[in-house]
């Protein structure tokens, strides 16, 4: 698992929260330049796995095993280099509400800037590109506190995009987004992959998850299936972990997760 065939890899990963084992000896390799969706029932360990891959272990958790980023142990990366290589969009991120939208997105450029150095032309270009990509450019002078939940989510996505990292980890990126902007996010993920980036997202929206290249299905802290989103084995595993209360069906060349009504 020390080669460069994986953008991210975990080996023997265990996370303990008190007496509860949240992740149970997980081995996983994330293919570069692909979009991988992580799904599973509530409490399966999805967000915990994503945070572990980002090196964001919570202080009240104990963790063992190895995480590799681009073939190197995560802990061997310097903080600045790691922040350039890996961008993070988490749930309920705290950002000062009085900051302007533009300044919030500029935070994504901090790993590229020297200590107390002013933003460069490249920094401003990256921020503008990210804001336009997320359709947030028109609010750039507004404060974050003036925005709705969905608008705020788009700004935080722009901040992650502004890093221009090779690996992007996103925990429930569709939260608070209406359907058109959920579609915009999916198109952005696809564009990033086409440009050579690796996208890993935890999603509750299973039909969107099925649009990814690969799917990791978790249950009770274990990987039940890791495979192509078009693979019937993946479809059966997805139906199974949701107690066969959903069914995977094709429509117009895409796979959908639909309620099983009978």
SETIFI-507030 format. One record per residue: x, y, z of N, C-alpha, C, CB in turn. Coordinates in steps of 0.001 Angstrom, whole numbers, padded with zeros to 6 digits, always signed. Each point is the difference from the previous one (the first is absolute). Glycine has a CB too. Layout:
N
XYZXYZXYZXYZ;...
This chain:
262
+000808-001217+000000-000808+001217+000000+000844+001271+000000-001759-001267+001197;+003070+001163-001388+000848+001167+000023+000266+000561-001391+001024-000892+002059;-001643+000320-003117+000247+000504-001337-000928+001165-000297+000750-002276-000742;-000580+002832-000492-000755+001180-000371-001273-000339-000762+002130+001254-000061;-002548-002517+000103-001202-000386-000731-001267+000480+000698+001221-001988-000868;-001102+002495+002084-001143+000495+000749+000206+001470+000342-000425-002301+000937;-000640+003094-001119+000054+001379+000461-000009+000026+001525-001174+000795-002097;+000373-001646+002680-000096-000187+001443-000116-001485+000276-001095+002264+000323;+001686-002703+000764-000122-001401+000381+000002-000108+001519+001142-000738-002134;-001938-000183+002654+000021-000284+001434+000223-001492+000185-001548+001954+000511;+002262-002273+000523+000313-001398+000303-000206-000256+001482+001659-000093-001897;-002489-000892+002206-000241-000361+001395-000537+001147+000832+001798-001654-000215;-002600+002507-000395-000475+001200+000696-001085-000356+001006+000555+001391-002010;-000308-001025+003248-000975-000181+001080-000193+001325+000712+000652-002428+000290;-001893+002752+000013-000314+001189+000785-000941-000419+001116+000305+001546-002002;+000074-001172+003229-000756-000367+001190-000544+001256+000655+001421-002055+000338;-002683+002040+000011-000628+001089+000740-000531-000592+001300-000620+001284-002135;+001373-001090+003210-000358-000657+001250+000058-001510-000167-001457+001946+000630;+000355-002610-000294-000065-001455-000153-000430-000418-001400-000524-000169+002419;+000141+001115-003230-000537-000318-001324+001083+000064-001066-002221+000889+000709;+002320-001950-001497+000925-000024-001125-000742+000541-001221+001295-001992+000960;-000942+003212-001374-000714+000673-001088+000460-000533-001351-000247+002058+001423;+001554-002253-001589+000556-000605-001209+000786-001235+000397+000116+002243-001175;-000304-003323+000419+000539-001301+000400+000960-000530-001059-002100-000479+001297;+003369+000772-001108+001071-000549-000837-000296+000150-001493+000513-001620+001825;-000621+002861-002253-000342+000289-001399+001254+000053-000856-002027+001275+000746;+001978-001960-001869+001007+000097-001062-000701+000555-001230+001378-001955+000926;-000813+003015-001495-000685+000674-001102+001012+000777-000824-002122+000164+001350;+001972-000235-002667+000832+000788-000895-000899+000815-000923+001856-001726+000106;-001602+003019-000139-000782+000927-000810+000741+000248-001315-000992+001092+002079;+000334-001411-003185+000621+000116-001320+000190+001468-000378-001044-002185-000686;+002234+002553+000183+000220+001396-000402-000890+000392-001180+002363-000172+000816;-002650+001485-000899-000751+000576-001116-001340-000702-000214+002167+000630-001062;-002798-000971+002179-001343-000591-000025-000824+000681+001087+000872-002248-000871;-002179+002169+000719-000911+000468+001041-000520-001230+000733-000662+002086-001333;+000945-002130+002623-000434-001110+000847-001031+000513+001000+002242-001164-000262;-003402+000528+000300-001055+000346+000949+000011-001003+001148-001402+001030-001844;+001339-000525+003069-000088-000845+001193-001434+000074+000519+002467+000376+000587;-003109-001522-000468-001402-000047+000420-000178-001075+001064-000756+000804-002274;-000401-000786+002896-000339-001005+000991-001049+000536+000953+002292-000978-000185;-002869+000112+000996-001035+000436+000954+000566+000966+001033-001186-002179-000324;+000303+002856+001036+000425+000862+001101+000815-000810+001004-002038+001463-000311;+003149-000869+000757+000839-000670+000983+000950-001022-000576-001797+000368+001575;+001899-000436-002904+000883-000994-000625+001475+000366+000130-001828-000525-001597;+002128+001823+001839+001387+000436+000121+000498+000805-001187+000380-001987+001374;-001287+002480-002202+000386+000697-001234+000819+001255+000282-002058-000886-001084;+001522+001777+001909+000707+001249+000281+001290-000270+000773-002192+001232+000020;+002168-002209+000856+001203-000347+000754+001108-000469-000938-001419-000619+001978;+001061-000186-002969+000983-000459-000977+000571+001172-000786-001200-002191-000168;+000342+003095-000279+000474+001134-000787+000924+000887+000831-002110-000070-001362;+001744+000317+002615+000842+000825+000872+001342-000681+000261-002060+000964+001073;+002049-002266-000936+001263-000711+000218+000904+000127-001216-001165-001610+001527;+000578+001530-002721+000801+000137-001213+000542+001415-000158-001367-001792-001064;+000675+002763+001666+000461+001383-000047+000979+000321+001119-002157+000619-001048;+002374-001565+001975+000875+000261+001136-000641+000891+001032+001917-000275-001496;-003245+000201+001612-000741+000871+000918-000642-000814+001115-000435+001612-001874;+001234-002394+002542-000496-000828+001089-000486+000878+001150+001578-001848-000664;-002754+001547+001157-000536+000737+001147+000759-000392+001266-002280+000120-001096;+002433+000847+002002+000800-000236+001200-000561-001072+000904+000694+002332-000134;-002011-002576+000077-000615-000986+000879-000015-001391-000624-001398+001814+000971;+002043-001972-002135+000060-001295-000661+001422-000540+000038-001919+000645-001489;+002040-001962+001507+001311-000628-000165+000032-000655-001370+000256-000390+002504;+000888+000481-003161+000116-000484-001376+001287-000791-000159-001328+001965-000846;+001248-003054+000085+001187-000771-000343-000090-000407-001460+000237-000838+002377;+000883+000416-002928+000059-000344-001413+000754+001073-000762-002165-001253+000184;+002228+001103-001485+000793+000906-000825-000863+000671-001059+002016-001423+000397;-001737+002706-000627-000630+000757-001076+001107+000528-000899-001998+000640+001456;+001890-000902-002747+000979+000486-000973-000667+001016-000919+001268-002190+000094;-000586+003287-000343-000417+001002-000971+001038+000018-001109-001199+001398+001768;+000778-001747-002975+000884-000065-001159+001251-000832+000303-000851+002245-000745;+000626-003356+001440+001064-000952+000251+000862+000293+001215-000006-000364-002390;-000240+001460+003087+000791+000368+001184-000887-000008+001232+001546+001400-001412;-000978-001855+002534-000746+000017+001249-000477+001416+000298+001340-001955+000862;-002598+002081-000499-000612+001313+000191+000783+000838+001013-002236-000993-000555;+002708+000343+001634+000687+000744+001045+001381+000490-000423-001256-001343+001649;+001765+000836-002781+001318+000444-000470-000082+001277-000834+000742-002379+000017;-001961+002794-000372-000169+001229-000771+000113+001218+000920-001475-001218-001655;+002142+002249+001205-000066+001270+000695-001395+000582-000140+002452+000395-000400;-002855+000423+001359-001381+000491-000003-000305+000830-001244+000040+000001+002496;+000902+000817-002952-000252+000830-001175-000111-000854-001259+001221+001896+001094;-000303-002843-001262-000035-000854-001188-001260-000853-000023+002500-000042-000031;-002896-000451+001191-001223-000809+000061-001223+000852-000336+001063-001489+001737;-001087+002733-001265-001130+000881-000277-000073+000384-001474+000166+000869+002330;+000968-000895-003029-000014+000246-001445-000497-001226-000761+001899+001616+000270;-001556-002802+000239-000314-001239-000717-001410-000487+000260+002384-000589+000122;-002952+000938+001038-001288-000561+000418-000902+001111+000509+001094-002192+000583;-002246+002359-001217-000980+001005+000420-001162-000692+000704+000651+001518-001923;-001247-000811+002871-001030-000586+000860-001238+000890+000025+001777-001097+001406;-002934+000474-001571-001291+000661+000218-000770-000871+000971-000032+001085-002325;-000145-000586+003554-000651-000798+001027-001405+000478+000302+002222-000462+000953;-002851-000218-000009-001333+000387+000449+000115+001091+001060-000889-002314-000506;-000052+003260+000469-000138+001007+001059+001320+000706+000300-001852-001354+000971;+002581+001727-002025+001258+000691+000207-000252+001400+000555+001048-001327-001867;-000227+001718+002826-000152+001293+000656+000878+001036-000695-000520-001135+002197;-000093+002178-002697+000708+001116-000611-000634+001279+000515+000588-001351-002082;+000237+002342+002388-000519+001262+000541-001018+000609-000956+002167+000388+001216;-003364-000145-000721-001081+000479-000842+000220+001397-000550-001485-001426+001311;+002373+002224-000656+000223+001363-000476+001002+000059-001158-000513+000811+002302;+001188-001919-002601+000944-000016-001108-000745+000103-001325+001605-001376+001362;-001006+002065-002322-000612+000065-001322+000147-001347-000694+000490+002474-000157;-001386-002730-000780+000059-001234-000776+001358-000130-000681-002489+000089-000363;+002980+000993-000196+001290-000037-000706+001122-000407+000955-000807+001786-001591;+000802-001215+002792+001064-000303+000957-000094-001440+000503+000036+002410+000678;-001258-002914-000541-000158-001402+000414+000630-000924-001037-002131+000570+001233;+001857-000315-002499+000545-000866-001051+001514+000173-000095-002177+000139-001269;+002679+001064+001538+001446+000227-000015+000712-000835+001069-000410+002322-000857;-000313-002729+001910+000612-000872+001005+000524-001290-000630-001536+000960+001734;+000898-001394-002816+000477-001198-000682+001363+000167-000628-002335-000570-000420;+002792+001799+000268+001305+000271-000613+001111+000133+001030-001182+001128-001862;+000877-001180+003148+001023+000184+001031+001183-000962-000147-001804+000789+001512;+001586-002073-001862+001165-000892-000130+000978+000430-001087-001443-001833+000801;+000990+002664-001723+000837+000435-001118+000721+001325+000290-001571-001184-001547;+001271+001784+002683+000520+001335+000303+001065-000062+001082-002197+000994-000649;+003185-000124+000532+001000+000127+001054-000591+000684+001217+001810+000091-001720;-001081-000160+002820-000456+000592+001252-000197+001508-000176+001204-001796+001315;-002424+002268-001095-000381+001400-000116+000175+000570-001406+000622+000242+002369;-000426-001107-003352+000150+000482-001377-001367+000364-000565+002057-001433-000326;-002118+002469-000503-001285+000354-000624-000395-001043-001033+000472+002437+000374;-001752-002475-000676-000492-000934-001015+000595+000353-001358-002143-000332+001292;+002524-000693-002021+000602+000187-001316-001082+000063-001074+002076-001196+000766;-001651+001516-001983-000934-000014-001128-000581-001393-000194+001278+001863-001095;-000447-002904+001315-000482-001386-000118-001049-000303+001059+002218-000689-000938;-002027+001221+002150-000993-000194+001062-001335+000636-000384+001843-000042+001714;-001804+001263-002184-001237+000683-000375-000687-000711-001169+000975+002175+000803;-000177-002675-001738-000581-000719-001139-000681-001284+000459+001763+000963-001504;-001139-001669+002449-000579-001249+000501-001295+000268+000753+002292-000997+000158;-002336+002073+000629-001206+000346+000747-001127+000382-000961+001412+000773+001946;-001088+000029-002951-001036+000383-000964-000536-001225-000734+001089+002246-000276;-000202-003121-000139-000431-001198-000707-000916-000848+000873+002124+000029-001320;-001749-000207+002597-000801-000827+000908-001369+000614+000249+002100-000808+001079;-002148+002126-000910-001282+000669+000238-000898-000072-001226+001123+001532+001620;-000545-001421-002790-000813-000105-001209-000469-001443-000213+001264+001933-001014;-000407-002887+001346-000362-001410-000152-001201-000355+000860+002384-000541-000501;-002476+001142+001675-001092-000296+000937-001138+001023-000099+001675-001059+001533;-001628+001921-002533-001036+001017-000219-000163+000899+001230-001182-001571-001573;+002306+001905+002202-000018+000846+001193+000718+001327-000216-000089-002060+001379;+000533+002322-002591+000786+001207-000280-000779+001271+000330+001206-001248-001798;-002495+001268+001539-000787+001214+000205-000111+000389+001469-001269-000571-002048;+001568-000344+002956-000107+000308+001441+001358+000285+000621-002026-001444+000124;+003054+001588-000902+001365+000014+000524+000230+001064+001073+000738-000847-002201;-001494+001944+002158+000195+001059+000986-000914-000153+001213+000681+001501-001856;-001612-002430+001801-000916-000190+001133+000690-000777+001117-001973+000037-001570;+001471+000121+002777+000539-000769+001120-000629-001387+000012+000376+002114+001336;+000374-003061-000824-000500-001375+000041-001284-000092+000814+002345-000846-000227;-002442+001655+001288-001175-000036+000860-001279+000447-000675+001514+000394+001861;-001413+000257-003011-001189+000459-000719-000566-001072-000927+000895+002318+000125;-000231-003451-000229-000381-000994-000997-000902-001074+000589+002138+000435-001190;-002921-001059+000325-000803-001160+000397+000914-001211+000170-002029+000916-001221;+001471-001986+001750+000796-001210+000191+000563-000551-001296-001391-000503+001963;+000568+000500-003026+000467-000509-001279+001060+000890-000619-002214-001038-000328;+002027+002365+000453+001005+000931-000525+001320-000155+000744-001820+001606-000638;+001722-001744+001952+001210-000178+000809+000734-001276-000408-001088+001231+001913;+000339-002291-002188+000625-001260-000405+000763+000173-001307-001819-001277+001161;+001279+002057-002067+000677+000230-001279+001282+000797+000193-002210-000066-001166;+002212+000994+002108+001214+000771+000289+001072-000914+000609-001391+002097+000355;+000998-002975+000544+000974-000916+000599+000538-000984-001037-001173+000218+002208;+000326-000616-003155+000485-000820-001109+001016+000790-000818-002192-001257-000078;+001901+002533-000171+000942+000836-000752+001335+000087+000731-001915+001325-000950;+001874-001224+002269+001253+000047+000759+000819-001270-000217-001105+001462+001715;+000437-002616-001716+000704-001262-000240+000550-000049-001424-001487-001148+001672;+000720+001637-002641+000461-000010-001386+001190+000932-000195-002326-000532-000744;+002351+001645+001483+001074+000981-000164+001362-000564+000386-001655+001798+000442;+001680-002826+000372+001276-000633+000369+000696-000573-001233-000926-000545+002279;+000122+000093-003243+000508-000650-001211+000841-001232+000352-000004+002227-001185;-000529-003009+002121+000674-001213+000465-000247-001155-000957-000226+000780+002368;+001107-001755-002318-000166-001199-000812-001022-000960+000595+002350+000256-000757;-002585-000159+002068-000959-000868+000686-000978+000885+000762+001701-001891+000206;-002997+001674-000424-001039+000756+000709-000892-000972+000758+000048+001835-001746;-000179-001614+003044-000869-000811+000848-001171+000875+000431+001948-001449+000814;-003167+000963-001068-001188+000802+000275-001020-000833+000765+000406+001372-002077;-000791-000869+003236-000952-000693+000856-001375+000643-000155+001837-000613+001639;-002752-000097-002279-001353+000477-000270+000007+001367-000701-000800-001280+002007;+001457+001367-003165+000082+001281-000698-001332+000504-000542+002297-000615-000580;-003298-000266+000478-001300+000415-000539-000943+000543+001076+000283-001712-001781;+000163+001722+003029-000851+000489+001089-000432+001435-000273+001170-001524+001627;-002448+001779-001488-000609+001332-000148-000074+000500-001437+000840+000489+002249;-000378-001279-003219-000066+000442-001390-001316-000428-000637+002502-000131-000164;-003082+001019-000644-001200-000373-000727+000399-000845-001217-001202+002110+000785;+000233-002784-001431+000355-000936-001081+000874+000582-001105-002116-001107+000491;+001865+002338-000991+000899+000500-001050+001443+000129+000453-001925+001205-000942;+002126-000768+002189+001371+000165+000482+000617-001342+000413-000588+002317+000769;-000233-003291-000422+000528-001353+000161+000547-000511-001331-001642-000442+001867;+000916+000718-002934+000477-000385-001332+001285+000749-000349-002368-000473-000716;+002439+001765+001049+001226+000765-000235+001174-000632+000728-001349+002090-000279;+001121-002515+001537+001089-000636+000754+000463-001265-000706-000913+000937+002145;-000027-001757-002614+000362-001233-000688+000821+000296-001255-002081-001093+000889;+001683+002115-001638+000740+000371-001209+001392+000507+000360-002159+000566-001159;+002271+000148+002287+001312+000456+000464+000890-001186+000365-001044+002125+000846;+000474-003106-000151+000774-001198+000345+000503-000700-001249-001349-000267+002086;+000486+000159-003080+000382-000637-001260+001122+000786-000700-002348-000905-000228;+002234+002228+000236+001012+000846-000633+001350-000163+000704-001793+001645-000683;+001776-001685+002000+001238-000175+000753+000691-001311-000368-000974+001352+001871;+000185-002402-001971+000557-001309-000362+000583+000038-001413-001667-001139+001516;+000971+001778-002426+000519+000122-001364+001326+000745-000034-002338-000035-000854;+002531+000934+001823+001249+000758+000084+001087-000749+000768-001341+002090-000110;+001022-003303+000582+000992-000826+000670-000069-000034+001509+001384+000482-001892;-002341+000227+002489-000139-000010+001452-000750-001247+000457+000024+002513+000025;+000095-002801+001260-000701-001118+000633-001029+000574+000964+002027-001533-000220;-003275+001120+000077-001084+000493+000845-000556-001163+000812-000565+001832-001666;+000463-001642+002970-000617-000991+000887-001087+000718+000785+002148-001390+000180;-003378+000898-000265-001116+000694+000643-000862-000984+000775+000012+001730-001818;-000376-001328+003023-001041-000705+000757-001337+000578-000431+001548-000440+001994;-002454-000428-002420-001293+000459-000500-001135-000810+000606+001088+000721-002132;-002157-000042+002495-001246-000669+000369-000928-000135-001205+000223+000903+002329;+000006-000082-003351-000836-000007-001199+000488-001125-000909-000444+002512+000171;-000186-003679-000056+000539-001204-000636-000017+000080-001515-000759-001289+001961;-000238+001938-002541-000025+000104-001455+001159+000855-000510-002494-000269+000041;+002880+001297+000721+001192+000764-000373+001255-000846+000211-001166+002156+000609;+001199-002924+000464+001160-000858+000246+000203-000996-001135-000364+000251+002460;-000714-000721-003045+000095-000964-001095+000523+000627-001288-001876-001251+001033;+001977+002577-001069+000599+000675-001150+001519+000046+000100-002070+001365-000225;+002618-001743+001374+001451-000014+000179+000629-001130-000812-000267+000981+002304;+001599-000998-002333+000707-001086-000682+000009-001260+000858+001431+001682-001196;-001151-001501+002491+000114-001129+000912-000797+000282+001260+002270-000568-000918;-002672-000499+001577-000776+000133+001228+000615-000875+001086-002098+000493-001324;+002247+000105+002504+000400-000731+001198-001230-000080+000899+002449+000776-000162;-002875-001990+000472-001192-000200+000826+000442-000481+001373-001429-000540-002032;+001046+001296+003053+000351-000334+001385-001226-000501+000744+001830+001725-000018;-001572-002615+000953-001033-000455+000933+000692-000437+001280-001551-000732-001889;+001091+001279+003011+000562-000355+001306+001517+000122+000033-001919-001533+000337;+002444+002596-000966+001427+000259+000076+000865-000853-000895-000424+000679+002263;-000183-001414-003179+000750-000855-000918-000352+000347-001448+000061-001841+001733;+000906+001611-002635-000264+000161-001424-000690-001261-000500+002005+001539-000297;-003237-001394-000149-000770-001125-000517+000281-000217-001478-001774+000442+001703;+001967+000659-002430+000243-000073-001438+000758+001234-000444-002083-001371-000340;+003039+001187-000541+000686+001110-000668+000121-000391-001457+001298+000698+002100;-002029+000004-002955+000018-000360-001408-000626+001067-000864-000082-002372+000652;-000020+002070-001919-000589+000918-000954-001471+000252+000323+001619-000795-001739;-002057+002032+001519-001410+000322+000219-000906-000674-001018+000699+002175+000968;-000125-002695-002044-000791-000701-001017-000034-001502+000222+000584+001792-001597;+000117-002285+002605+000119-001441+000236-001256-000526+000716+002531+000215+000121;-003171-001253-000645-001159-000573+000689+000317-000462+001423-000857-000702-002218;+002098+000301+002474+000389-000393+001361-000125+001202+000939+001582-001763-000918;-001166+002920+000447-000139+001227+000790-001470+000305+000248+002149+000882-000959;-002964-001038-000050-001433+000280+000143-000629-000911+001051-000093+000737-002400;+000428-002029+002344-000582-000940+000975+000467+000314+001412-000099-001763-001771;+001376+002136+001904+000514+000341+001332-000675+001258+000536+002202-001060-000580;-002443+002025-000301-000658+001235+000418-001421-000280+000468+001410+001299-001615;-002123-002095+000867-001361-000362+000405+000005-000743+001339-000674-000124-002424;+001654-000744+002602+000058-000832+001199+000241+000830+001262+000852-001877-001408;+000109+002833+001359+000305+000754+001223-001148+000922+000396+002425-000103-000582;-003301+000401-000370-001196+000777+000324-001232-000898+000111+000998+001981-001172;-000748-003220+001577-001042-000973+000357-000973-000243-001144+000208+000719+002370;+000308-000612-003600-000817-000220-001200-001234+000899-000053+000802-002348-000014;-000690+003510+000673-001090+000980-000070+000207+000971-001154-000318-000198+002472;+001442+000037-003183+000224+000734-001235+000269-001011-001110+000916+002024+001257;-001023-001551-002486+000340-000828-001146+000762+000862-001000-002039-001487+000352;+003065+000905-000950+000811+000722-000980-000531-000339-001384+002055-000025+001512;-002436+001054-002259-000577-000185-001321+000637+000978-000984-002167-000791+001025;+002184+000423-002290+000562+000850-001055-001083+000908-000581+001717-001772-000537;-001318+003010+000230-000895+000936-000669+000848+000923-000871-001699-000105+001905;+001422+000084-003198+000708+000867-000949+001519-000144+000112-001914+001601+000117;+002357-002829+000083+001437-000256+000036+000669+000269+001332-000011+000542-002356;-000775-000197+003381+000554+000259+001336-000671-000930+001004+000472+002426-000590;+000249-002675+001694-000553-000833+001059-000627+000881+001071+001715-001788-000460;-002882+001386+000926-000719+000723+001041-000289-000933+001165-001020+001537-001716;+000996-000990+002915-000441-000734+001190-001412+000458+000317+002379-000226+000909;-003325-000675-001038-001409+000315+000160-000584-000724+001203-000189+000361-002464;-000827+000205+003105-000654-000719+001114-000642-001279-000526-000433+002179+001224;+000550-003228-000421-000716-001247-000333-001333+000048+000734+002170-001348-000331;-003225+001533-000415-001314+000246+000595-000784-001279+000270-000022+002175-001169;+000481-003269+000623-000738-001255+000239+000979-001148+000049-002052+000899-001148;
